């Protein structure tokens, strides 16, 4: 019985260690200046965002504008994504490239607000 309890505890702790958080991407750019401009405009409208570097492959670098909150589930992130899509600044800027992605260890924050 004790072995089963210990096994269940280890399994529970290990599943939490590999839990993936979700984040909302509000734009992805190859040019840092474009990402910086999007960050600036969203920040003026009190949408907390930051820029993260994401490397795809060996030589492709993207600058992603990410919403500052992380979400434990895709469902929670999706609810916020729908809220963000309704915001006036998002509509005014014609931002249609909002999506949910997994937070990963290879994302390096380069600008926080």
C-alpha distances in whole Angstrom, upper triangle without the diagonal:
4,5,5,6,9,10,11,13,14,15,17,19,20,21,23,25,26,27,31,33,36,40,43,46,50,52,51,54,56,58,57,60,59,55,57,59,57,55,58,59,55,55,58,57,54,51,49,49,49,50,47,48,46,47,47,48,50,53,52,52,51,51,49,50,46,46,44,41,38,36,32,33,36,36,37,39,41,42,43,45,47,48,49,51,53,54,58,58,56,58,61,60,59,56,54,52,49,45,42,40,37,37,37,37,41,42,44,46,49,51,49,51
4,5,5,6,9,10,11,12,14,15,17,18,20,21,23,25,26,30,32,35,39,42,45,48,50,50,53,54,57,55,58,57,54,55,58,55,53,56,57,54,53,57,55,52,50,47,47,47,48,45,46,45,46,46,47,48,51,51,50,50,50,48,48,45,44,42,39,36,35,31,32,35,36,36,38,41,41,43,44,46,47,48,51,52,53,57,57,55,57,60,59,58,55,54,51,48,45,41,39,36,36,35,35,39,40,42,44,47,48,47,48
4,5,5,6,9,10,10,12,14,15,16,18,20,21,23,24,28,31,34,37,41,43,47,49,48,51,52,55,53,56,56,52,54,56,54,52,55,56,53,52,56,55,52,49,47,46,46,46,44,44,43,43,43,44,45,48,48,48,47,48,46,47,43,43,42,39,35,34,30,31,34,35,36,37,39,41,42,43,45,47,48,50,52,53,56,56,54,56,59,58,57,53,52,49,46,43,39,38,34,34,33,33,36,38,40,42,46,47,46,48
4,5,5,6,9,10,10,12,14,15,16,18,20,21,22,26,29,32,35,39,41,45,47,46,50,51,53,52,55,54,51,52,55,52,50,53,54,51,51,54,53,50,47,45,44,44,45,42,43,41,42,42,43,45,48,47,47,46,46,44,45,42,41,40,37,34,32,28,28,31,32,33,35,37,38,39,41,43,44,45,47,49,50,54,54,51,54,57,56,55,51,50,47,44,41,37,35,32,32,32,32,36,37,40,41,45,46,45,46
4,5,5,6,9,10,11,12,14,15,17,19,20,21,25,27,30,34,37,40,44,46,45,49,50,52,51,54,53,49,51,53,50,48,51,52,49,49,52,50,47,45,43,42,42,43,41,42,41,42,42,43,45,47,47,46,45,45,43,44,40,39,38,35,32,30,26,27,30,31,31,33,35,36,38,39,41,42,43,46,47,48,52,52,50,52,55,54,53,50,49,46,43,40,36,35,31,31,31,31,35,36,38,40,43,44,43,44
4,5,5,6,9,10,11,12,14,16,17,19,20,24,26,30,33,37,39,43,44,44,47,48,51,49,52,51,48,49,52,49,47,50,51,48,48,51,50,47,44,42,41,41,42,39,40,39,39,40,41,42,45,45,44,43,44,42,42,39,38,37,34,31,29,26,27,30,31,31,33,36,37,38,39,41,42,43,45,47,48,52,51,49,52,55,53,53,49,48,45,42,39,35,34,30,30,29,29,32,34,36,38,41,42,41,43
4,5,5,6,9,10,10,12,14,15,17,18,22,25,28,32,35,37,41,43,42,45,46,49,48,51,50,46,48,50,48,46,49,50,47,47,50,49,46,43,41,40,40,40,38,39,37,37,38,38,40,43,43,42,42,42,40,41,38,37,36,33,30,28,24,25,28,29,30,32,34,35,36,38,40,41,42,44,46,47,51,50,48,51,53,52,51,48,46,43,41,37,33,32,28,28,27,27,31,33,35,37,40,42,40,42
4,6,5,6,9,10,11,12,14,16,17,20,23,26,29,33,35,39,41,41,44,45,48,46,49,48,45,46,49,46,44,47,48,45,45,48,47,44,41,39,38,38,39,37,38,36,37,37,38,40,43,42,41,41,41,38,39,36,35,34,31,27,25,22,23,25,26,27,29,31,32,33,35,37,38,39,41,43,44,48,48,45,48,51,50,49,45,44,41,38,35,31,30,26,27,26,27,30,32,34,35,39,40,39,40
4,5,5,6,9,10,11,12,15,16,19,22,25,28,32,34,38,40,40,43,44,46,45,48,47,43,45,47,45,42,45,46,43,43,46,45,42,39,37,37,36,37,35,36,35,36,36,37,39,42,41,40,39,39,37,38,34,34,32,29,26,24,21,22,25,26,26,28,31,32,33,34,37,37,38,40,42,43,47,46,44,47,50,49,48,45,43,41,38,35,31,29,26,25,25,25,29,30,32,33,37,38,36,38
4,5,5,6,9,10,11,13,14,18,21,24,27,31,33,37,39,38,41,42,44,43,46,45,42,43,46,43,41,45,46,43,42,46,45,42,39,36,36,35,36,33,34,32,33,34,35,36,39,39,38,37,37,36,36,33,33,31,29,25,24,21,22,25,27,27,28,31,32,33,34,37,38,38,40,43,43,47,46,44,47,50,48,47,44,43,40,37,34,30,28,24,24,23,23,26,28,30,32,35,37,35,37
4,6,5,6,9,10,11,12,16,19,22,26,29,31,35,37,36,39,40,43,42,45,44,40,42,45,42,40,43,44,41,41,45,43,41,38,35,35,34,35,32,33,31,32,32,33,35,38,37,36,36,36,34,35,32,31,30,27,24,22,19,20,22,24,25,26,28,30,31,32,34,35,36,38,40,41,45,44,42,45,47,46,45,42,40,37,35,31,27,25,22,22,22,22,25,27,29,31,35,36,35,37
4,6,5,6,9,10,11,14,17,20,24,27,30,33,35,35,38,40,42,41,43,42,39,40,43,40,38,41,42,39,39,42,41,38,35,33,32,32,33,31,32,30,32,32,33,36,38,37,36,35,35,33,33,30,29,28,25,21,20,16,17,20,22,22,23,26,27,28,29,32,33,34,36,38,39,42,42,40,42,45,44,43,40,38,36,33,29,26,24,21,21,21,21,25,26,28,30,33,34,33,34
4,5,5,6,9,10,14,16,19,23,26,29,32,34,34,37,38,40,39,42,41,37,39,41,39,36,40,41,38,37,41,40,37,34,31,31,30,31,29,30,29,30,31,32,34,36,35,34,33,33,31,32,28,28,26,24,20,19,16,18,21,23,22,24,26,28,28,30,32,33,33,36,38,38,42,41,39,42,45,43,43,39,38,35,32,29,26,24,20,19,19,19,23,24,26,27,31,32,31,32
4,5,5,7,9,12,15,19,22,25,28,31,33,32,35,36,38,37,40,40,36,38,40,38,36,39,40,37,37,41,40,37,34,31,30,30,30,27,28,27,27,28,29,31,33,33,32,31,32,30,31,27,28,26,24,20,19,16,18,20,22,23,23,26,28,28,29,32,33,33,35,38,38,42,41,39,42,44,42,42,38,37,34,31,28,24,22,18,18,17,17,21,22,24,26,30,31,30,32
4,5,5,6,10,13,16,19,23,25,29,30,30,33,35,37,36,39,38,34,36,38,36,34,37,38,35,35,39,38,35,32,30,29,28,29,26,27,25,27,27,28,30,33,32,31,30,30,28,29,26,25,24,22,18,17,13,14,17,19,19,20,23,24,25,26,29,30,30,32,35,36,39,38,36,39,41,40,39,35,34,31,29,25,21,19,16,16,16,17,20,21,24,25,29,31,29,31
4,5,5,9,11,14,18,21,24,27,29,29,32,33,36,34,37,36,32,34,36,34,32,35,36,33,32,36,35,32,29,27,26,26,27,24,26,24,26,27,28,30,33,31,30,29,29,26,27,23,23,22,19,15,14,11,13,16,18,18,18,21,23,23,24,27,28,28,31,33,33,37,36,34,37,40,38,38,34,33,30,27,24,20,19,15,15,15,15,19,20,22,23,27,28,26,28
4,6,9,11,15,18,21,23,27,28,28,31,32,34,33,36,35,31,33,35,33,31,34,36,33,32,36,35,32,30,27,26,25,25,23,24,22,24,25,26,28,30,29,28,27,27,25,26,23,23,21,19,16,15,13,15,17,20,20,20,23,25,25,26,29,29,29,32,34,34,38,37,35,38,40,38,38,34,33,30,28,25,21,18,15,14,13,13,16,18,20,21,25,26,25,27
4,6,10,13,16,20,21,25,26,26,28,30,32,31,34,33,30,31,34,32,30,33,34,31,32,35,34,32,29,26,25,24,24,21,22,20,21,22,23,25,28,27,26,25,25,23,24,21,22,21,19,15,14,12,13,15,18,18,18,21,23,23,24,27,28,28,30,33,33,36,35,33,36,38,36,36,32,31,28,25,22,18,16,12,12,11,11,15,16,19,21,24,26,25,27
4,7,10,13,17,19,23,24,24,27,29,31,30,33,32,28,30,32,30,28,31,32,29,29,33,32,29,26,24,23,22,23,20,22,20,22,22,24,27,28,27,26,24,24,22,23,19,19,18,16,12,11,8,10,12,15,15,15,18,20,20,21,23,25,25,27,29,30,33,32,30,33,35,34,33,30,28,26,23,19,16,14,10,10,11,12,15,16,19,20,24,25,24,25
4,7,10,13,15,19,21,21,24,25,28,27,29,28,25,27,29,26,25,28,29,26,26,30,29,27,23,21,20,19,19,17,18,17,19,19,21,24,26,24,22,21,21,18,19,16,16,16,14,10,9,7,8,10,13,13,12,15,17,17,18,21,22,22,24,26,27,30,29,27,30,32,30,30,26,25,22,19,16,12,10,6,7,8,10,13,13,16,17,21,22,21,23
4,7,10,13,16,18,19,22,24,26,25,27,26,22,24,26,23,21,25,26,22,23,26,25,23,20,17,16,16,17,15,17,16,19,20,22,25,26,24,22,20,19,16,16,13,13,12,10,6,6,5,7,8,11,10,9,13,15,14,15,18,19,18,21,23,24,27,26,24,27,29,27,27,23,23,20,17,14,10,9,6,5,8,11,13,12,15,15,19,20,18,20
4,7,10,13,15,16,19,22,24,23,25,23,20,22,24,20,19,23,23,20,21,24,23,21,17,16,14,15,15,14,16,15,18,18,21,24,25,22,20,18,17,14,14,11,10,11,9,6,5,6,6,6,9,9,7,10,12,11,11,15,16,15,17,20,20,24,23,20,23,26,24,23,20,19,16,13,10,7,6,5,5,9,12,14,12,15,15,19,19,18,19
4,6,10,12,13,17,19,21,20,22,20,16,18,20,17,15,19,19,16,17,20,19,18,14,12,11,11,12,11,14,13,17,18,21,24,24,21,19,16,14,11,10,7,7,8,7,5,6,9,9,9,11,10,7,10,12,10,10,13,14,13,15,18,18,21,19,17,20,22,21,20,17,16,14,10,8,6,6,6,6,10,13,14,11,14,13,16,16,15,16
4,6,9,11,15,18,19,18,20,18,15,17,18,14,13,17,17,13,15,18,17,16,12,11,10,11,12,12,15,14,17,18,22,24,24,21,18,15,14,10,9,6,5,8,8,8,9,12,12,10,12,10,7,8,11,8,7,11,11,10,11,14,14,17,16,13,16,19,17,17,13,13,10,7,6,5,6,9,9,13,16,16,13,15,14,17,16,15,16
4,6,7,11,14,16,15,17,14,11,14,15,12,11,15,15,12,14,18,17,16,12,12,9,10,10,10,12,12,15,16,19,22,21,18,15,12,10,7,6,5,6,10,11,11,12,15,15,13,15,14,10,11,14,11,9,13,14,11,12,15,15,17,15,13,16,18,15,15,11,11,8,6,5,6,7,10,10,13,16,15,12,14,13,15,15,14,15
4,7,10,14,15,14,15,12,10,12,12,8,9,12,12,9,12,15,14,14,10,11,8,10,10,11,14,14,17,18,21,24,22,19,16,13,11,7,5,6,7,10,12,13,15,18,18,16,17,16,12,13,15,12,9,12,13,9,10,13,12,14,12,9,12,14,11,11,8,9,6,5,7,9,11,14,14,16,19,18,15,16,15,16,15,15,15
4,7,10,11,11,12,9,7,10,11,8,9,13,12,11,14,16,16,17,13,14,11,11,9,11,12,12,15,15,19,21,20,16,14,10,8,6,5,7,10,13,15,16,18,21,20,18,20,19,16,16,18,15,13,15,16,13,13,16,15,16,14,11,14,15,12,11,8,9,6,7,8,11,12,15,15,17,19,18,15,16,15,15,14,15,16
4,7,9,10,11,9,7,11,12,10,11,14,15,14,16,19,19,20,16,16,13,12,9,9,10,9,12,12,16,18,16,12,10,6,6,4,6,9,12,15,17,17,19,22,22,19,22,21,18,18,21,18,16,18,20,16,16,20,19,20,17,15,17,18,15,14,11,11,8,9,10,12,12,14,14,16,18,16,13,14,14,14,14,16,17
4,5,7,9,7,6,10,11,10,11,14,15,15,17,20,20,21,18,18,15,13,10,10,10,10,12,12,15,17,14,11,9,5,5,6,8,12,15,17,20,21,23,26,25,23,26,25,21,22,24,22,19,22,23,19,19,22,21,22,19,17,19,19,15,15,13,14,11,13,14,16,15,18,17,18,20,17,14,15,15,14,15,17,18
4,6,9,8,8,11,13,13,14,17,18,19,20,23,24,24,22,21,18,16,12,12,10,10,10,11,14,14,11,8,6,5,6,9,11,15,18,20,23,23,25,28,28,26,29,28,24,25,28,25,23,25,26,23,23,26,25,26,22,20,22,22,19,19,16,17,14,16,17,19,18,19,19,19,20,17,15,15,15,14,16,19,21
4,6,6,7,9,10,11,13,15,16,17,19,21,22,23,21,21,17,15,12,12,11,12,13,14,17,17,14,11,9,8,7,10,12,15,19,21,24,24,27,30,30,28,31,30,26,27,29,26,24,27,27,23,23,26,25,25,21,20,22,22,18,19,17,18,16,18,19,21,20,22,21,21,22,19,17,16,16,14,15,18,19
4,5,5,6,9,10,10,12,14,15,16,18,20,21,19,18,15,12,9,10,9,12,13,15,18,18,15,13,10,8,6,9,10,14,17,18,21,22,25,28,29,27,30,29,25,26,28,25,23,26,26,23,23,26,24,24,21,20,22,21,18,19,17,19,17,18,19,21,20,21,20,20,21,18,15,14,13,11,11,14,16
4,5,5,6,9,10,10,12,14,15,17,19,20,19,18,15,13,11,13,13,15,17,19,22,22,19,16,13,12,9,11,11,15,18,19,23,24,27,30,31,29,32,30,27,28,29,26,24,27,26,23,23,25,23,23,19,19,21,20,16,18,17,19,17,19,21,23,22,24,23,23,24,21,18,17,16,13,12,15,16
4,5,5,6,9,10,11,12,14,16,17,19,17,17,14,13,11,13,13,15,17,18,21,22,19,16,13,11,9,10,10,14,16,18,22,23,26,29,29,27,29,28,24,25,26,24,21,23,23,20,20,22,20,20,16,15,18,17,13,14,13,15,14,15,18,20,20,22,22,23,24,21,18,18,16,14,14,16,17
4,5,5,6,9,10,11,12,14,16,17,14,14,11,9,7,9,10,12,15,17,20,21,18,15,12,9,6,7,6,10,13,15,18,19,22,25,26,24,26,25,21,22,24,21,19,21,21,18,18,21,19,19,16,15,17,17,13,15,13,15,13,14,16,17,17,19,18,19,20,18,15,14,13,11,10,13,14
4,6,5,6,9,10,10,12,15,15,14,13,10,9,8,11,12,15,17,20,23,23,21,18,15,12,9,10,8,11,14,15,18,20,23,27,28,26,28,26,23,24,26,22,21,23,23,19,20,22,20,20,16,16,19,17,14,17,15,18,16,16,18,20,20,22,20,21,22,20,17,15,13,11,9,11,12
4,5,5,6,9,10,11,13,15,13,14,12,11,11,14,15,18,20,22,25,26,23,20,17,15,12,12,10,13,15,16,20,22,25,28,29,27,29,27,24,25,25,22,20,22,22,18,18,20,18,17,13,13,16,14,11,14,13,16,15,16,19,21,21,24,23,24,25,23,20,19,16,14,12,14,13
4,5,5,6,8,10,11,13,11,12,9,10,10,13,15,17,19,21,24,26,23,20,17,14,11,10,7,10,12,14,17,19,22,25,26,24,25,24,20,21,22,18,17,19,18,14,15,17,15,14,11,10,13,12,9,11,10,13,12,12,15,17,18,21,20,22,24,22,18,18,16,15,12,13,13
4,6,5,6,9,10,11,9,9,6,7,7,11,14,16,19,21,25,26,24,21,17,14,11,10,6,9,10,11,15,17,20,24,24,23,25,22,19,20,21,18,16,19,18,14,16,18,15,15,12,12,15,15,12,14,12,15,14,14,16,17,18,20,19,20,22,21,17,16,13,12,9,10,9
4,6,5,6,9,10,10,10,9,10,11,14,17,19,23,25,28,29,27,24,20,17,14,13,10,12,13,14,17,20,23,27,27,26,28,25,22,23,24,20,19,21,20,16,18,19,16,15,12,13,16,14,12,15,14,17,17,17,19,21,22,24,22,24,25,24,20,19,16,14,11,11,10
4,5,5,7,9,9,11,10,12,13,17,19,21,24,26,30,31,28,25,22,19,16,14,11,13,13,15,18,21,23,27,27,26,27,25,22,22,22,19,18,19,17,14,15,16,13,12,8,10,12,11,9,12,11,15,15,15,18,20,22,24,23,26,27,26,22,22,19,17,14,14,12
4,5,5,7,5,7,7,10,12,15,18,20,23,25,29,30,28,25,22,19,15,13,10,11,10,12,14,17,20,23,24,22,23,21,18,19,19,15,14,16,14,11,12,13,10,10,7,8,11,11,9,12,11,14,14,13,16,17,19,21,21,23,25,24,21,20,17,17,14,13,11
4,5,5,5,6,7,9,12,15,18,21,24,27,30,31,30,27,23,20,16,15,11,12,10,11,14,17,20,24,25,24,25,22,19,21,20,17,16,18,16,13,15,16,13,13,10,11,15,14,13,16,14,18,17,16,18,19,21,22,21,24,25,24,21,20,16,16,12,11,8
4,6,7,9,11,13,15,19,22,24,28,30,33,35,32,29,26,23,19,18,14,15,14,14,17,21,23,27,28,27,27,25,22,23,22,19,19,20,17,14,16,16,13,12,9,12,15,13,13,16,15,19,19,18,21,22,24,26,25,27,29,28,24,23,20,19,15,14,11
4,6,9,11,14,16,20,23,25,29,30,34,36,34,30,27,24,20,18,15,15,13,14,16,19,21,25,26,25,25,22,20,20,19,16,16,17,14,11,13,13,9,9,7,9,12,11,12,15,14,17,18,16,19,21,23,25,24,27,29,29,25,24,21,21,17,16,13
4,6,9,12,15,19,22,24,28,30,34,35,34,31,27,24,20,18,14,14,11,11,13,17,19,23,24,23,23,20,18,19,18,15,15,17,14,11,14,14,11,11,10,12,15,15,15,17,16,19,19,17,19,20,22,23,22,25,27,27,23,23,19,19,16,14,10
4,6,10,13,16,19,21,25,27,30,32,31,28,24,21,18,15,11,10,8,8,10,14,16,20,20,20,20,17,15,16,15,12,12,14,11,9,12,12,9,11,9,10,13,14,13,15,13,16,16,13,16,16,18,20,19,22,24,24,20,20,17,18,14,12,10
4,7,11,13,17,19,23,25,29,30,29,26,23,19,16,14,10,9,6,5,8,12,14,18,19,19,20,17,15,17,16,13,13,16,14,11,14,16,13,15,13,13,17,17,16,18,16,18,17,14,16,16,17,18,17,19,21,21,18,17,14,15,12,9,7
4,7,10,13,15,19,21,25,27,25,22,19,16,12,10,6,5,4,5,8,11,14,18,19,18,20,17,14,17,17,13,13,16,15,12,15,17,14,16,13,13,17,17,15,17,14,16,15,13,14,14,15,16,14,17,18,18,14,14,11,12,9,7,6
4,7,10,13,16,19,22,24,22,20,16,13,10,8,6,5,7,6,10,12,15,19,20,20,22,19,16,19,20,16,16,19,18,15,18,20,18,19,16,16,20,20,17,19,16,18,16,14,15,15,15,15,13,15,16,15,12,11,7,8,5,5,6
4,7,10,13,16,19,20,19,16,13,10,6,5,5,6,9,9,13,14,17,20,22,21,23,21,18,20,22,19,17,21,20,17,19,22,20,21,18,17,21,21,18,19,16,18,15,14,15,15,14,15,13,14,15,13,10,9,6,6,5,7,9
4,6,10,13,16,17,16,14,10,8,6,5,7,7,10,11,13,13,17,19,20,20,23,21,18,20,22,19,18,22,22,19,21,24,22,24,21,20,23,24,21,21,18,19,16,15,15,14,13,13,11,11,11,10,6,5,4,6,7,9,12
4,7,10,13,14,12,10,7,6,5,6,9,10,14,14,17,17,19,22,23,22,25,24,21,23,25,22,21,25,25,22,23,27,25,27,24,22,25,26,22,23,20,21,17,17,16,16,14,14,12,11,11,9,6,5,6,7,10,12,15
4,6,10,11,11,8,6,5,6,7,11,11,15,16,18,17,19,21,21,20,24,23,20,21,24,22,21,24,25,22,23,27,26,28,25,23,26,27,23,23,20,20,16,16,15,15,12,12,11,10,10,7,5,7,9,10,13,15,18
4,6,7,7,6,5,6,9,10,14,15,19,20,21,20,22,24,24,23,26,26,23,24,28,26,24,27,28,26,26,30,29,31,28,26,29,30,26,26,23,22,19,19,18,17,14,14,13,11,11,8,8,9,12,13,16,19,22
4,6,7,5,6,8,11,12,16,17,20,22,23,21,23,24,24,22,26,26,23,24,28,26,24,27,29,26,26,30,30,32,29,26,29,30,26,26,23,22,18,19,17,17,14,14,14,13,13,10,11,13,16,17,19,22,25
4,6,6,8,11,14,16,19,20,24,25,27,25,26,27,27,25,29,29,26,27,31,30,27,31,32,30,30,34,34,35,33,30,32,33,30,29,26,25,21,22,21,20,17,17,17,15,15,12,13,15,18,19,22,25,28
4,6,9,12,15,17,21,22,26,27,29,27,29,30,30,28,32,33,29,31,34,33,30,34,35,33,33,37,36,38,35,32,35,35,32,31,28,28,24,25,24,23,20,20,20,17,17,13,15,16,19,19,23,26,29
4,6,10,13,16,20,21,25,26,28,27,29,31,31,29,33,33,30,31,34,32,30,33,35,32,32,35,35,36,33,30,33,33,30,29,27,26,23,24,23,24,21,21,21,18,18,14,15,16,18,18,21,24,27
4,7,10,13,16,18,22,24,26,25,27,28,28,26,30,30,27,27,31,29,26,29,31,28,28,32,31,32,29,27,29,30,26,25,23,22,19,20,20,20,18,19,18,17,17,14,14,15,17,17,19,22,25
4,7,10,13,15,19,20,23,22,24,26,27,25,28,28,25,26,29,27,24,28,29,26,26,30,29,30,27,24,27,27,24,24,21,21,18,19,18,19,16,17,16,15,15,12,11,11,13,13,16,19,21
4,6,10,12,16,17,20,20,22,24,24,22,26,25,22,23,25,23,21,24,25,22,22,26,25,26,23,21,23,24,20,20,17,18,14,15,15,16,14,15,15,14,15,12,10,11,12,12,14,16,19
4,7,9,13,15,17,18,20,23,24,22,25,24,20,22,24,21,19,23,23,20,20,24,23,24,20,18,21,22,18,19,16,17,14,14,15,15,14,15,14,14,15,13,10,10,10,9,10,13,15
4,6,10,12,14,14,17,20,20,18,21,20,17,18,20,18,16,19,20,16,17,21,19,21,18,16,19,20,16,17,14,14,11,11,11,12,11,13,12,13,14,13,9,10,10,10,11,12,14
4,7,9,12,13,16,19,20,18,20,19,15,17,18,15,14,17,17,13,15,18,16,18,15,13,16,17,14,15,12,13,11,10,11,12,12,14,13,15,16,15,12,12,10,10,10,10,11
4,6,9,9,12,15,16,15,17,15,12,14,16,13,11,15,15,12,14,17,16,18,15,14,17,18,16,17,13,14,12,9,10,10,10,11,10,13,15,14,11,12,10,11,10,10,11
4,6,8,10,14,15,14,15,13,10,12,13,10,9,13,12,10,12,15,13,16,14,13,16,18,16,17,14,15,13,10,10,10,11,12,11,15,17,17,14,14,12,14,12,10,10
4,7,10,13,15,15,17,14,12,14,15,12,12,16,14,12,16,18,16,19,17,16,19,21,19,20,17,18,17,14,14,13,13,13,11,14,16,17,13,13,11,13,11,8,8
4,7,10,12,13,14,11,9,12,13,10,11,15,13,12,16,18,17,20,18,17,21,22,21,22,19,20,18,14,14,12,12,12,11,14,16,18,15,15,13,16,14,12,12
4,7,9,10,12,9,8,12,13,10,12,15,15,14,17,19,19,22,21,19,23,25,23,24,20,20,18,15,13,10,10,9,8,11,14,16,13,15,13,17,16,14,15
4,6,7,9,6,6,9,10,9,11,14,14,14,17,19,19,23,22,20,23,26,25,25,21,21,19,15,13,10,10,9,9,13,15,18,16,18,17,20,20,18,18
4,7,9,7,8,11,12,12,14,17,17,18,20,22,23,26,26,24,27,29,28,28,24,24,22,18,15,12,12,10,10,13,16,18,17,19,19,23,23,21,21
4,5,5,6,9,10,11,12,15,16,17,19,21,22,26,26,23,25,28,28,27,23,22,20,17,14,10,11,10,11,14,17,20,19,21,21,25,25,23,23
4,5,5,6,9,10,10,12,14,15,16,19,20,24,24,21,23,26,25,24,20,19,17,14,11,7,9,9,11,14,18,20,18,21,21,24,24,23,24
4,5,5,6,9,10,11,13,14,15,17,19,23,23,21,22,26,25,24,21,19,18,15,12,10,12,13,15,18,21,23,22,25,24,27,27,25,25
4,5,5,7,9,10,11,13,15,16,17,21,22,19,22,25,24,24,21,19,18,15,13,10,12,13,14,18,21,23,21,23,22,25,24,22,22
4,5,5,6,9,10,10,12,15,16,19,19,17,19,22,21,20,17,16,15,11,9,7,9,10,12,15,19,20,18,20,19,22,21,20,20
4,5,5,6,9,10,10,13,15,18,19,16,17,21,20,19,16,15,14,10,8,7,10,12,15,18,21,23,21,23,22,25,24,22,22
4,5,5,6,9,10,11,13,17,18,16,17,21,21,20,17,16,16,12,12,11,14,16,17,21,24,25,23,25,24,26,25,23,22
4,5,5,6,9,10,11,15,15,13,15,18,18,18,15,15,14,11,11,10,13,15,16,20,23,24,21,23,21,23,22,20,19
4,5,5,6,9,10,14,14,11,13,16,16,15,12,11,11,7,7,8,11,14,15,19,22,23,20,22,21,23,21,20,19
4,5,5,7,9,13,14,11,12,16,16,15,13,12,12,9,10,11,15,17,19,23,26,27,24,26,24,26,25,23,22
4,5,5,7,11,12,10,12,15,16,15,13,13,14,11,12,13,17,19,20,24,27,28,25,26,24,26,24,22,20
4,5,5,9,9,7,9,12,12,12,10,11,12,9,11,12,15,18,19,22,25,25,22,23,21,23,21,19,18
4,6,8,9,6,7,11,11,10,8,8,10,8,10,12,16,19,20,24,27,27,24,25,24,25,23,22,20
4,6,9,7,7,10,12,11,11,11,13,12,14,16,20,22,24,27,30,30,27,29,26,27,25,24,22
4,6,5,7,9,10,11,10,12,14,12,15,17,20,23,24,27,30,30,26,27,25,25,23,21,19
4,5,5,6,9,10,11,13,15,14,18,20,23,26,26,30,32,32,29,29,27,27,24,23,20
4,5,5,6,8,9,12,14,13,17,19,22,25,25,28,30,30,26,26,24,23,21,20,18
4,6,5,6,5,8,10,10,13,16,19,22,22,25,28,27,24,25,22,23,20,20,18
4,5,5,6,8,11,12,15,18,21,25,25,28,31,31,27,28,26,26,24,24,22
4,5,8,11,14,14,18,21,24,27,28,30,33,32,28,29,27,26,24,24,22
4,5,9,11,12,16,19,21,25,25,28,30,29,26,26,24,23,21,21,20
4,6,9,11,14,18,20,24,25,28,30,29,26,27,25,25,23,23,22
4,6,7,11,14,17,20,21,24,26,25,22,23,22,22,20,21,20
4,6,9,13,15,19,21,23,26,25,22,24,23,24,23,23,22
4,6,10,12,16,17,20,23,22,19,21,20,21,20,21,21
4,7,10,13,15,18,21,20,18,20,19,20,19,19,19
4,7,10,12,15,19,18,16,19,18,20,20,20,20
4,7,9,12,16,16,14,17,17,20,20,19,20
4,6,9,13,13,11,15,15,18,19,18,20
4,6,10,11,10,14,15,18,19,19,20
4,7,9,7,10,11,15,16,16,18
4,5,6,9,11,15,17,17,20
4,6,8,11,14,16,17,20
4,6,10,12,15,17,20
4,6,9,12,13,16
4,6,9,11,15
4,6,7,11
4,7,10
4,7
4
